[in-house]
Amino acid sequence: MPDLENKGHRQRLRERFINGDTSSHSEAALLELLLTYAIPQKDVQPLAKRLLAEYGSLSSLLTASMERLCRSQEIKETSAVLLKLVDHIRKEFNSAEQIIQKGAEPPLQTTLFDSVSPAEIVPEKTVVKDISVEISGKEKSSTRRGTELFGKAVLKETIQILPKLPFTNSMKEITDFLNNNLPFNSEQTRTRRGRYVKFNMFADNASILPLIKLAHTFPESRELKDVCFYKFCKAQPLMLDFIEIIMLPRIGAGSINRDAISEYLRSRYPESKAINDATSAVCEALFGAEIASKKGNQIAFSLRAVPVASFVFVLHSEFPEPGMYDIEKLNTNRLIKAMLWNPEQLLSSLYEVRNQGLISKISEIDNIRQFTTKYTLAEVIEKLASKGEKV
């Protein structure tokens, strides 16, 4: 790309972000903008797309080690340092997970570069430096800074409330609705649980309206439950790790003992006093989204069918920019694997999506296996909704 054209493209990237353009909040657009500050006078859009294809998501890219980043094609130390700097800032100053404990609630999560307006912040008696919470005049030590433990899932209530939300991108409107309509008697509890819903479902501005639109089209359905579970796993890395490390290796057995959850969490966070709450929250997420079922002290699960609407939402969330992608990325994507969808059905589901005109084409020639998307997430969910496939 010539220097003048490159300079103009970079300026347009910044202007779209400053103006709050929805397209500027996709993972590809955010990464491209970020890379412009480390790599001068070069078109970094192809690199941003390659990195997202390699790592599966922006979050996975940011959490990768310096060594792995520097092994990636075209990533030098300067770019790797910038990515790790952003990851460090994100974890240290913008993570609700660092103060979750028994009796503590997470603050509203923001997107990578956004800030929270004062109207959105609910005052907390929390000292972040020492992570202590004042309860009834007494101080109790919370989980260590930087922990990934979560104390609530609220997925069942989330699935029930999403189809009732107004069509809006305004977090203020969403907050007001949740605070007034979540099924809890106490106003304080509604406010706290509402913040969990926002943390888990609405961190990505680009997916707010598509999620609400899908919820209205498929209220309290298998499709909506799957999408909510996907969003939850994306917001809670611990859930993703638990499925990958504990559940998937036991898929043949079809169940695990509830104690396996506690043992895993205790081995990972030996000093935490919130293991029981976190264990209950993991179960709450699995049962609330009906990913697994309870049988006594056993948690039963198996590989599941792939609902087309759920697959479309996840596909266009994980591959947000219209373009050509390697089919193998579907099989290796951690979030797609966490859905417990039958991997043997992914390709046939992809063809079904193609047959419905929601992606452009699928190419399987010799060793080349690719699919091509043509819509953004917002556009493809609008297409689904226009089909009138309401439950």
Secondary structure, DSSP 8 states (H G I E B T S, - for coil): --HHHHHHHHHHHHHHHHTT-GGGGSHHHHHHHHHHTTS-SS--HHHHHHHHHHHSSHHHHHHS-HHHHHHSTT--HHHHHHHHHHHHHHHHHS-GGGG--TT--------SS----GGG-----EETTTTEEEETTEEEE-S-TT----S---HHHHHHHGGGS-S---HHHHHHHHHHHSS-S-HHHHHHHHHHHHHHH-SSGGGHHHHHHHHHHSTTSHHHHHHHHHHHHHH-HHHHHHIIIIIGGGTTTTEEEHHHHHHHHHHH-TT-S-HHHHHHHHHHHHHHTTSSEEETTEEE---B---HHHHHHHHHHHS-SSSEEETHHHHH-HHHHHTTB-GGGHHHHHHHHHHTTSS-EEEEETTEEEEE--S-HHHHHHHHHHTT---
